[in-house]
Amino acid sequence: MSYFDAASSLPLHPVARQALLASLDEGWADPARLHREGRRARMLLDAARETAAEAVGCRPDELTFTPSGTQALHTATAGALAGRRRTGHRLVVSAVEHSAVLHAAQAHERAGGTVTTVGVDRTGRLDAQEWRAALGAGCALACLQSANHEVGTVQPVEEAAQACAEAGVPLLVDAAQSLPWGPVPGDWSLLAGSAHKWGGPAGVGLLVVRKGVRFAPPGPADEREAGRAAGFENIPAIVAAAASLRAVRAEADAEAARLRALVDRIRSRVPELVPGCEVVGDPVRRLPHLVTFSCLYVDGEALLHALDAAGFSVSSGSSCTSGTLTPSHVLRAMGVLSEGNVRVSLPPGTDADEVERFLDVLPGAVAGVRAQAAAPAAAVPHAPAGRPEAPDTGTGRAAADEAGTDGAGLTLDARGKLCPLPVIELAKAIGTVPAGGLVRVLADDEAARLDIPAWCEMTGHTFEGREGVTFRVRAAP
């Protein structure tokens, strides 16, 4: 079995296991006590803090250990907003932030605050001009991930941090995905990370608050971790997390170069092996171990099960929204195909033979899932760029189209059918209309808003807009 889901979690690094076992006998006492056992536990905690701070690039007294990366993000967001409540009540986030940040933003809105969302381009990269414009009066905090968890795109954190500094706005960086590969550049103000992303134990997060940042810890005051993480510290897990972070950093440069070559192989070969496939994310400015692609006419869950049966553990690009019927907010913001979405994230130590076996298995798995859905042939041209989800259009244009040479066109009712069925039925129906003819697709599945425009872009047909649940597609001339 090949585990290709490193972006979700990694098994314990050997160094983490050794540190965990060793500290179980030494780090069980209360580090706040003055007796011998307490002092020994305090020494372990302080040493772990210094190790982690060196890897992050901050002062030890700026770093707090939290029960998880999610908790670190929630605490950072709430604490910074509370500390700067006299400045304003507006929070700025990118459209592709981790769900933990978006949940914190929703809580801020429920409490009476406002949230400004900054868009991204088709590769998932932040719109720098829109970001600068959002940092206006009343902005209390801005949040930007260092690298995207679903498609691997690396964000321009250094440029974003400079814009924040010029506007006098603190920047919170979610560094969960990038921290194993190196420190986050730029003059950021707050940072969060999660140990299980780099082979440390689950249940340990990092929260960094730079000196000088106004911060009011949320919740009841607690004497531990500067009041920023309540409860007894899990010292053995913290020691293991810090030790493993130092260990993976020592291996990071060599491992990044090796995995990047393997991912480049996947990025180039998948579109050749699987017709009707779109590789998403920035091809250059990306994490070294992660690649995401989407396949036309494929149910993503069925494909993941097929790959699992073939011996490959992968995930959907929608890692934090799997199990819902709505497309990933990341793919939605990018305006790319969401159906048949697969995220491959290679763990350290992955060899070329494993990648070749995956490339051997993938075409058959996709073909099998397409056959189950009675999908049409997917030998379609691949467009390297496309347009994002189209906005609703007015009825005036619809009336003009109906008066054209295609007459009333064809109406296809796919309401009540889930991805990828609306696109499959559209692909079958488009061949029954004349060149330049109009097909109206009635579809109420959320994924159709992304997938029908993306299908048009990939196949050379024209997407003319949407009115409610009606999508208008013009057959290629």
Secondary structure as GFF3:
##gff-version 3
##sequence-region A 1 477
A	DSSP	beta_strand	2	3	.	.	.	ID=ss1
A	DSSP	alpha_helix	14	24	.	.	.	ID=ss2
A	DSSP	alpha_helix	36	56	.	.	.	ID=ss3
A	DSSP	three_ten_helix	60	62	.	.	.	ID=ss4
A	DSSP	beta_strand	63	66	.	.	.	ID=ss5
A	DSSP	alpha_helix	69	83	.	.	.	ID=ss6
A	DSSP	beta_strand	90	94	.	.	.	ID=ss7
A	DSSP	alpha_helix	99	110	.	.	.	ID=ss8
A	DSSP	beta_strand	114	118	.	.	.	ID=ss9
A	DSSP	alpha_helix	128	134	.	.	.	ID=ss10
A	DSSP	beta_strand	139	145	.	.	.	ID=ss11
A	DSSP	alpha_helix	157	167	.	.	.	ID=ss12
A	DSSP	beta_strand	171	174	.	.	.	ID=ss13
A	DSSP	three_ten_helix	179	181	.	.	.	ID=ss14
A	DSSP	beta_strand	190	194	.	.	.	ID=ss15
A	DSSP	three_ten_helix	195	197	.	.	.	ID=ss16
A	DSSP	beta_strand	205	209	.	.	.	ID=ss17
A	DSSP	three_ten_helix	225	227	.	.	.	ID=ss18
A	DSSP	alpha_helix	235	273	.	.	.	ID=ss19
A	DSSP	beta_strand	277	280	.	.	.	ID=ss20
A	DSSP	beta_strand	290	295	.	.	.	ID=ss21
A	DSSP	alpha_helix	300	309	.	.	.	ID=ss22
A	DSSP	beta_strand	312	313	.	.	.	ID=ss23
A	DSSP	alpha_helix	329	334	.	.	.	ID=ss24
A	DSSP	beta_strand	341	345	.	.	.	ID=ss25
A	DSSP	alpha_helix	352	372	.	.	.	ID=ss26
A	DSSP	alpha_helix	395	402	.	.	.	ID=ss27
A	DSSP	beta_strand	410	413	.	.	.	ID=ss28
A	DSSP	alpha_helix	421	429	.	.	.	ID=ss29
A	DSSP	three_ten_helix	430	432	.	.	.	ID=ss30
A	DSSP	beta_strand	438	442	.	.	.	ID=ss31
A	DSSP	alpha_helix	448	459	.	.	.	ID=ss32
A	DSSP	beta_strand	462	467	.	.	.	ID=ss33
A	DSSP	beta_strand	470	474	.	.	.	ID=ss34
###
